[in-house]
Amino acid sequence: MASGLRILIIGLVLVLLDLYFYQSIKMLLANSSPFKRNLAFYSYWGFTMFSLLLFLVPTVFTFNDLPKFIRIYVFAFVVMVIISKLIGTTFVLLDDVIRLFRWVASYFTKPAAIVSNEIAVNSHAISRLKFLNYVAVGMAAIPFASFIYGMVKGAFDYKVHKVKVILPNLPSEFNGLKIVQISDIHSGSFVSINPLEAAVKIIMEQNADVIFFTGDLVNNESKEVLPFIDVLKKVQAPMGVYSTLGNHDYGDYITWESQAAKNQNLKDLKQTHAAMGWKLMMNEHVALKKGDAEIAVIGIENWGGNLNFPKYGDMKTAHAGTEKYPVKLLLSHDPSHWNMQVTEEFKDVDITFSGHTHGFQFGIEIPGLIKWSPSQLVYKQWAGLYSKDKQHLYVNRGLGFLGYPGRVGIMPEITVMELFNA
């Protein structure tokens, strides 16, 4: 009953939004041919009907049973259109507010004859109201075009971010150590193997000494990664590949038939890491050795400090016994962990590697000029390198995507970090 009411409300809101926004399109086409007006009418309202029917689909079929392309791209396309209309509607609303004020002001201004004469004199000038309708349609088209570009181009426009970090206590044997970090693959969002093959090729071209993967291999279920195991197992490095779990890897965001099924899903995912040759770090640490020198790699389960994300990580257990190592590198999926626990209680952790934010998959980055994303409204550290005293955090922007199947301004990332002692 509640579900049916929710769908009814959503449908009503969509129709009202479309009715309101269509007024701008109708005004702009007022002088067009009947063919163009009819084409716009049937196209516009045909898409509205399609959107309404699409939102009814989950009431008949289980969402996860729908073809992946429909789940990922068709739904996203509809949502993009709705968001674009909402943006355009802001300017239609401004148009109506101006018209309201003009209507009210008409009772207190010049006589109608004088006003009519002034309008006639300026009949060839574009009115402010019509201008706002142009703006409304234009402002709706800009985000829509950006979203489409982000899906077609941005989603797989992998960027290599190179960074150097100085650690004075780094043993000379590790001077120049090259680390590649990847994060947030979200394999369930890929409908083809080709983009991941391209990403793996770039990863391996970096010739890393060691590779870190910082969580969210899947969206919800371990089976999502099965088609990509053969590709991902090519991600290897001389000193190993070390991985950890992200919040999506636990299957917390879908309904399971039993707790046993959910537990088995996590067990299967752990086995997948092993099958790919990746060392999954479950609240533990290992030593990286080079000659007679050693440094520690610590890996914990997800520890989220924002938005009620789960805290499965046990830093005390993972950290215990690392006192003897001169350098400690931590893999922790959620960057809020660095602020809320690492820098407060574990000040000997030199660098934390995180992901999780995706940079919101939307923003503006111009090196040296601007770095902005809605992600920063939630996370103090959301992309790139951050430092506090002698501790460092690197937040990877993610390799894959979730929800919106694209990226605008914040491109998928492969991090290459080199460590030096001077």
C-alpha positions in Angstrom: 0.0 0.0 0.0 2.8 2.4 1.0 4.7 1.5 -2.1 1.7 2.1 -4.4 1.1 5.5 -2.8 4.8 6.4 -3.2 4.6 5.5 -6.9 1.4 7.6 -7.3 3.0 10.6 -5.7 6.1 10.3 -7.9 4.0 10.0 -11.0 1.9 13.0 -10.1 5.1 15.1 -9.4 6.5 14.0 -12.8 3.4 15.0 -14.7 3.1 18.4 -12.9 6.8 19.1 -13.6 6.4 18.2 -17.2 3.2 20.4 -17.5 5.0 23.3 -16.0 8.2 23.0 -18.1 6.3 22.4 -21.3 5.0 25.9 -21.1 8.4 27.2 -22.1 8.7 24.9 -25.0 5.2 25.7 -26.1 6.0 29.5 -26.0 9.2 29.1 -28.0 7.4 27.0 -30.7 4.4 29.4 -30.9 5.4 30.7 -34.4 6.7 27.3 -35.7 4.9 25.2 -38.2 2.2 22.7 -37.1 4.5 19.8 -37.9 7.2 21.1 -35.6 4.7 21.8 -32.8 3.2 18.3 -33.1 6.6 16.7 -33.2 7.6 18.5 -30.1 4.3 17.6 -28.4 4.3 13.9 -29.1 8.0 13.5 -28.4 7.8 15.4 -25.1 4.8 13.6 -23.7 5.7 10.3 -25.2 8.9 10.4 -23.2 6.9 11.4 -20.1 4.7 8.3 -20.5 7.8 6.2 -21.0 9.3 7.6 -17.8 6.1 6.8 -15.9 5.9 3.3 -17.2 9.6 2.8 -16.3 9.0 3.8 -12.7 6.2 1.2 -12.6 8.5 -1.6 -13.7 10.0 -2.4 -10.3 6.4 -3.0 -9.0 6.1 -5.9 -11.5 9.7 -7.2 -11.7 12.5 -7.4 -9.2 14.8 -4.5 -10.0 18.0 -6.7 -9.9 16.4 -9.2 -12.3 16.1 -6.5 -15.1 18.7 -6.5 -17.8 21.8 -4.7 -16.6 21.7 -2.1 -19.5 18.2 -1.1 -18.4 19.1 -0.9 -14.7 22.2 1.2 -15.4 21.6 3.3 -18.5 17.9 3.6 -19.2 17.0 4.5 -15.6 19.9 6.9 -15.5 18.8 8.6 -18.7 15.3 9.2 -17.4 16.7 10.6 -14.1 19.0 12.9 -16.1 16.1 14.3 -18.1 14.1 14.9 -14.9 17.1 16.7 -13.2 17.6 18.8 -16.3 13.9 19.8 -16.3 14.1 20.7 -12.7 17.0 23.1 -13.4 15.1 24.6 -16.3 12.0 24.9 -14.3 13.8 27.3 -11.9 13.9 29.9 -14.7 10.3 29.2 -15.7 9.4 29.9 -12.1 11.3 33.2 -12.3 9.3 34.0 -15.4 6.1 33.5 -13.6 7.2 35.5 -10.6 8.0 38.4 -12.9 4.7 38.1 -14.6 2.9 38.1 -11.2 4.7 41.3 -10.2 3.9 42.9 -13.6 0.2 42.0 -13.2 0.2 43.5 -9.7 2.1 46.6 -10.8 -0.3 47.2 -13.7 -2.9 48.4 -11.2 -0.6 51.1 -9.9 1.2 52.3 -13.0 0.4 54.2 -16.2 -3.0 54.0 -17.9 -3.6 51.1 -20.2 -3.5 53.3 -23.4 0.0 54.6 -22.6 1.2 51.1 -21.8 -0.2 49.7 -25.0 1.5 52.4 -27.1 4.9 51.7 -25.4 4.6 48.0 -26.2 3.7 48.7 -29.8 6.8 50.9 -30.2 9.0 48.1 -28.9 7.3 45.2 -30.7 10.4 44.1 -32.5 12.5 43.7 -29.3 12.7 40.4 -27.6 10.7 40.5 -24.4 12.3 39.7 -21.1 9.7 36.9 -20.5 10.5 35.2 -23.8 14.2 35.6 -23.0 13.7 33.7 -19.7 11.9 30.9 -21.6 15.0 30.6 -23.9 17.2 30.6 -20.8 15.0 27.9 -19.2 15.3 25.6 -22.1 19.0 26.4 -22.5 19.8 25.8 -18.8 18.0 22.4 -19.0 19.9 21.5 -22.2 23.4 22.3 -20.7 23.3 19.7 -17.8 21.6 17.2 -20.1 24.4 17.5 -22.7 27.0 17.3 -19.9 25.4 14.2 -18.5 25.4 12.5 -21.9 29.0 13.5 -22.5 29.9 12.1 -19.1 28.3 8.8 -19.9 29.8 8.4 -23.4 33.2 9.8 -22.8 33.9 10.7 -19.1 33.0 7.3 -17.6 36.1 5.6 -19.2 38.4 8.6 -19.6 41.0 7.2 -17.2 43.4 9.7 -15.8 46.8 8.9 -14.2 47.5 11.1 -11.2 51.2 11.2 -10.3 52.3 12.3 -6.8 55.5 12.2 -4.8 55.6 12.0 -1.0 58.6 12.6 1.2 58.9 10.3 4.3 62.2 11.1 6.2 62.0 7.8 8.0 61.7 5.7 4.8 64.5 3.1 4.6 67.0 3.8 1.8 66.1 0.4 0.3 62.6 1.7 -0.4 63.7 5.1 -1.8 61.7 5.6 -5.0 59.1 2.9 -4.2 56.3 3.2 -6.8 52.8 2.5 -5.6 49.8 2.3 -7.9 46.4 2.7 -6.1 43.1 1.9 -7.6 39.7 2.0 -5.9 35.9 1.7 -6.3 35.8 -0.5 -9.4 32.1 -1.2 -8.9 32.2 -4.1 -11.3 28.4 -4.4 -11.3 28.2 -1.1 -13.1 30.1 -2.3 -16.2 28.1 -3.8 -19.1 31.2 -4.6 -21.1 34.6 -6.0 -20.4 36.4 -3.6 -22.7 36.6 -0.5 -20.4 38.2 -2.6 -17.6 40.6 -4.1 -20.1 41.7 -0.6 -21.1 42.1 0.4 -17.4 44.1 -2.7 -16.6 46.4 -2.0 -19.5 47.1 1.5 -18.2 47.6 0.2 -14.7 50.2 -2.3 -15.8 52.0 0.3 -17.9 52.9 2.2 -14.7 55.4 -0.6 -13.7 54.5 -0.4 -10.0 56.4 -2.1 -7.3 53.2 -2.7 -5.3 49.5 -2.1 -6.0 46.8 -1.1 -3.5 43.1 -1.6 -4.1 41.0 0.3 -1.5 37.5 -1.2 -1.7 34.2 -1.5 -3.4 34.9 -4.2 -5.9 31.2 -4.7 -6.4 28.0 -2.8 -6.0 26.1 -5.4 -3.9 26.8 -9.0 -4.8 29.9 -11.0 -5.3 28.6 -12.5 -8.6 28.9 -9.1 -10.2 32.7 -9.4 -10.5 32.7 -12.9 -12.0 32.7 -11.8 -15.7 35.8 -9.7 -15.0 38.0 -12.0 -12.9 40.2 -12.9 -15.9 40.8 -9.3 -16.6 41.4 -8.2 -13.0 43.8 -11.0 -12.2 46.2 -9.4 -14.7 46.6 -6.6 -12.1 49.9 -7.8 -10.5 53.1 -6.3 -9.1 56.5 -7.6 -8.0 55.8 -6.9 -4.3 52.1 -7.9 -4.5 48.6 -6.5 -4.7 46.9 -5.7 -1.4 43.2 -5.0 -1.1 40.6 -4.1 1.4 36.8 -4.0 1.5 34.5 -1.0 0.9 31.0 -0.4 2.3 29.4 -1.8 -0.9 31.3 -5.1 -0.6 29.3 -6.4 2.4 25.9 -6.6 0.6 24.3 -4.2 3.1 22.2 -2.4 0.5 20.0 -5.2 -0.8 17.6 -7.6 0.8 18.8 -11.2 1.3 16.7 -14.3 1.6 18.6 -15.1 4.8 21.6 -14.0 6.9 23.3 -17.2 5.7 23.0 -16.1 2.1 24.5 -12.7 2.9 27.4 -14.3 4.8 28.0 -16.6 1.9 28.1 -13.7 -0.5 30.9 -12.1 1.6 32.8 -15.4 1.8 32.6 -15.7 -2.0 33.9 -12.2 -2.5 36.9 -12.9 -0.2 37.6 -16.0 -2.3 37.4 -13.8 -5.5 40.2 -11.6 -4.1 42.3 -14.7 -3.5 41.5 -16.1 -7.0 42.8 -12.9 -8.6 46.0 -13.1 -6.6 45.1 -10.1 -4.4 45.9 -10.2 -0.7 42.7 -9.1 1.1 43.6 -7.2 4.3 41.0 -8.0 7.0 42.1 -5.9 10.0 45.7 -7.1 9.7 49.1 -6.1 8.6 52.0 -7.5 6.5 55.6 -6.5 6.0 57.0 -5.4 2.7 60.6 -6.5 2.4 63.4 -5.1 0.4 66.9 -6.2 1.3 67.2 -6.1 5.0 64.6 -3.4 5.4 60.9 -3.7 6.1 57.9 -1.4 6.1 54.3 -2.2 7.1 51.1 -2.4 5.0 48.0 -2.2 7.3 44.6 -3.0 5.9 41.2 -2.7 7.7 37.6 -3.4 6.8 35.4 -0.5 6.1 35.3 2.2 8.8 32.9 5.0 7.9 32.7 8.2 10.0 30.1 10.1 7.9 26.4 9.4 6.9 26.1 6.3 9.2 28.4 4.2 7.0 29.3 0.9 8.8 32.4 0.6 11.1 33.6 -2.9 10.5 37.2 -1.9 10.7 39.3 -2.7 13.8 42.3 -0.5 13.7 43.7 -1.6 17.0 43.9 -5.2 15.9 45.4 -4.3 12.6 47.9 -1.9 14.1 49.1 -4.2 16.9 52.7 -5.3 16.3 53.6 -2.6 13.8 55.6 -0.6 16.3 58.9 -2.0 14.9 58.4 -0.8 11.3 59.7 2.7 10.4 57.0 3.3 7.9 53.3 2.3 8.0 51.0 2.5 5.0 47.3 2.1 5.7 44.5 0.9 3.4 41.2 2.2 4.6 38.3 2.7 2.2 36.5 5.7 3.7 38.6 8.9 4.0 36.7 10.1 7.1 38.5 7.4 9.0 41.7 9.4 8.6 40.2 12.5 10.3 38.2 10.8 13.0 40.6 8.1 14.2 43.9 7.7 12.4 45.2 11.3 13.0 43.9 11.2 16.6 44.9 7.8 17.8 47.5 6.4 15.4 49.9 9.2 14.7 52.6 6.8 13.5 50.6 5.9 10.4 52.5 7.7 7.6 50.1 7.5 4.7 46.5 6.4 4.5 45.1 5.3 1.1 41.3 5.8 0.6 38.6 6.0 -2.0 34.9 5.9 -1.5 33.9 9.5 -2.5 34.2 9.1 -6.3 34.6 12.9 -6.2 30.8 12.7 -6.5 31.6 11.8 -10.2 30.8 15.5 -10.8 32.8 18.7 -10.4 35.4 21.0 -11.7 39.1 20.4 -11.6 41.6 22.8 -13.1 45.1 22.2 -11.6 46.3 25.3 -9.8 43.0 27.2 -10.3 40.0 25.4 -9.0 39.0 22.1 -7.4 35.3 21.8 -6.5 32.7 19.0 -6.2 29.5 18.6 -4.2 31.5 15.8 -2.4 33.3 18.4 -0.3 30.0 19.2 1.4 30.2 15.8 3.1 33.9 15.0 3.1 36.7 17.3 4.2 39.1 15.2 2.2 37.5 14.0 -1.0 40.1 13.8 -3.8 43.9 13.9 -4.0 46.6 14.3 -1.4 46.1 15.8 2.1 48.6 16.3 4.9 48.3 17.0 8.7 51.6 17.3 10.6 53.7 14.4 9.4 50.7 12.2 8.3 49.3 12.0 4.8 46.1 10.9 3.1 45.5 10.1 -0.5 41.9 9.9 -1.7 41.5 8.1 -5.0 38.7 9.3 -7.2 37.6 5.8 -8.1 38.0 3.7 -11.2 34.3 2.9 -11.8 31.0 4.5 -11.1 27.8 4.0 -9.2 24.3 5.4 -9.8 25.0 7.8 -12.6 26.9 5.8 -15.2 29.3 8.5 -16.1 31.6 11.3 -14.9 31.6 15.0 -15.5 34.7 16.9 -14.5 36.0 14.3 -12.0 37.5 11.6 -14.2 38.2 7.9 -13.2 41.6 7.7 -11.6 44.7 5.5 -11.5 47.1 6.9 -8.8 50.9 6.6 -9.1 52.6 7.5 -5.8 56.4 7.5 -5.4 58.0 7.5 -1.9 61.3 9.2 -1.2 63.2 9.8 2.0 64.5 13.2 1.0 
